[in-house]
Amino acid sequence: MTDIATRLKRPGAVGVIPTDTLYGLVARAADEAAVTRLYNLKHRERKPGTVIAADIDQLQSLGIKRRYLKAVEQFWPGPISVVIPVSDPGLEYLHCSKQSLAVRLPEPPSLKAILKQTGPLLTSSANLPGQPPAQNLAEAKAYFDNNIDFYEDGGDLSGRQPSTVIQIVDDAIEVLRQGAGKVG
């Protein structure tokens, strides 16, 4: 798995890897050129992806305020992405001027080991707008062909769901997308 980290540390690198949920198109969140490239590959302008990290400290080092992270840490590790406010002007390239970002701390030790080496990763399902997420590498390659740097085979991920996406509004949990993680 360290080979994935080495590849992702190259400036501007974008790859497809199995995440804790689906195959994800990934780039180091601190690498603005890689993030821009990922969004261009996904044809996204104002729809940010999800930042995954090994721990809260990594998210904080990226510029996300600890108070927002501490308030939602009970949902992690696991397949629950939490949309939190992000006001740091240096992170606009990540949140696409939305002033918020979905973040998640995945559970699988193999993915956490990669994240410990790369730092937080921006991820988005490996598909194009309006298309189903890739369930295997052949489907991911059909979407992105040679336009990305590498593909990491994690087998057939058929039947896996994306993460559940929530946000906290006035101390209440609002489910924006029901997925693999159960809330409540």
C-alpha positions in Angstrom: 0.0 0.0 0.0 2.9 2.4 0.4 3.2 2.4 -3.4 -0.1 4.2 -3.5 1.3 6.9 -1.1 4.4 7.3 -3.2 2.3 7.8 -6.3 0.0 10.3 -4.7 2.9 12.3 -3.3 4.0 13.2 -6.9 2.9 16.8 -7.7 -0.5 16.9 -9.4 -1.1 13.2 -9.0 -4.6 11.8 -9.3 -5.5 8.1 -9.0 -8.3 5.6 -8.5 -8.2 3.5 -5.4 -10.6 1.4 -3.3 -11.7 3.6 -0.4 -13.7 2.5 2.6 -16.8 2.7 0.5 -16.4 2.8 -3.3 -13.7 3.2 -5.8 -12.6 6.8 -5.4 -10.8 9.3 -7.6 -8.3 10.7 -5.2 -5.7 13.5 -4.9 -3.7 14.9 -2.0 -6.0 17.6 -0.5 -3.0 19.9 0.1 -2.0 19.8 -3.5 -4.0 22.5 -5.2 -3.0 21.4 -8.7 -4.0 17.8 -8.1 -7.4 18.9 -6.6 -8.0 21.1 -9.6 -7.2 18.3 -11.9 -9.5 15.9 -10.1 -12.4 18.4 -10.3 -11.7 18.9 -14.0 -11.7 15.1 -14.6 -15.1 14.9 -12.8 -16.4 17.9 -14.7 -17.2 19.6 -11.3 -17.2 23.3 -10.8 -19.3 24.0 -7.7 -19.7 20.5 -6.2 -16.8 19.7 -3.8 -15.7 16.2 -3.1 -15.0 14.7 0.4 -11.8 14.9 2.3 -10.7 11.7 4.0 -8.0 11.7 6.7 -6.3 9.4 9.1 -7.3 11.5 12.1 -8.6 14.9 13.3 -5.1 16.3 13.5 -4.6 15.8 9.8 -7.9 17.7 9.0 -6.8 20.5 11.4 -3.4 20.8 9.8 -5.2 21.2 6.5 -6.9 24.3 7.9 -10.2 23.0 9.2 -11.2 24.3 12.6 -10.8 21.8 15.5 -14.0 22.9 17.2 -16.1 21.7 14.2 -14.2 18.4 14.1 -14.5 17.8 17.9 -18.3 18.3 17.6 -18.7 15.4 15.2 -15.9 13.0 16.1 -18.4 10.5 17.5 -19.3 9.5 13.9 -15.8 8.3 13.2 -14.1 6.2 12.2 -16.6 4.9 9.7 -18.5 5.6 6.4 -20.1 8.8 7.6 -19.1 12.1 5.9 -20.0 15.2 7.8 -20.4 18.6 6.1 -18.7 21.2 8.2 -18.1 25.0 7.8 -14.7 25.9 6.2 -13.9 29.6 6.3 -10.1 29.5 5.6 -9.8 31.5 2.3 -6.8 29.3 1.4 -9.1 26.3 1.1 -11.4 27.7 -1.6 -9.8 25.4 -4.2 -11.1 22.5 -2.1 -14.6 23.7 -1.2 -15.4 25.4 -4.5 -16.6 28.6 -2.8 -19.2 26.7 -0.9 -17.7 27.6 2.5 -18.3 24.0 3.7 -16.7 20.6 3.0 -17.6 17.0 3.7 -14.9 15.2 5.8 -14.5 11.6 6.9 -12.2 9.4 9.0 -12.3 6.0 7.4 -11.9 2.8 9.4 -9.9 0.3 7.3 -6.3 0.1 8.7 -4.8 -0.2 5.1 -6.5 3.1 4.0 -5.5 4.8 7.3 -1.9 3.7 6.7 -1.9 5.4 3.2 -3.5 8.5 4.7 -0.8 8.7 7.4 1.8 8.9 4.6 0.0 11.2 2.2 -2.0 13.4 4.5 -5.7 14.1 3.8 -7.0 13.1 0.4 -9.8 14.7 -1.6 -11.9 11.9 -3.0 -14.9 11.6 -5.2 -16.6 8.5 -6.5 -14.9 7.1 -9.6 -17.5 8.0 -12.2 -18.6 10.8 -14.5 -21.7 13.0 -13.8 -24.9 11.1 -14.1 -23.2 7.7 -14.4 -23.1 5.0 -11.7 -19.9 4.7 -9.6 -17.3 2.3 -10.9 -17.6 -1.1 -9.2 -14.3 -2.5 -10.6 -11.2 -1.2 -12.4 -12.6 -1.9 -15.9 -15.5 0.5 -15.2 -13.2 3.1 -13.7 -10.8 2.9 -16.7 -13.8 3.3 -19.1 -14.6 6.6 -17.4 -11.0 8.0 -17.1 -8.9 6.0 -19.5 -5.3 7.3 -19.5 -6.3 10.7 -18.0 -5.2 9.7 -14.5 -1.8 8.6 -13.1 -2.7 5.2 -11.7 -5.3 2.6 -10.8 -5.2 0.4 -7.7 -7.2 -2.8 -7.9 -9.3 -3.6 -4.9 -11.5 -6.2 -6.7 -15.2 -6.1 -7.4 -16.9 -3.6 -5.0 -20.4 -4.4 -6.3 -23.0 -3.9 -3.7 -21.0 -1.3 -1.7 -22.8 2.0 -0.9 -21.3 5.5 -0.8 -20.8 7.1 2.6 -23.8 8.6 4.4 -23.5 12.4 4.3 -24.8 14.4 7.2 -24.7 17.9 8.5 -25.5 19.3 12.0 -28.1 22.1 11.9 -29.2 23.6 15.2 -28.0 20.5 17.2 -30.0 18.2 14.9 -28.6 15.7 12.4 -29.7 16.3 8.9 -29.1 13.3 6.5 -28.2 14.7 3.1 -27.5 11.2 1.6 -28.2 7.9 3.2 -25.4 5.4 2.4 -23.3 2.8 4.1 -23.1 4.5 7.6 -26.0 4.4 10.0 -26.7 7.5 12.1 -28.6 7.3 15.4 
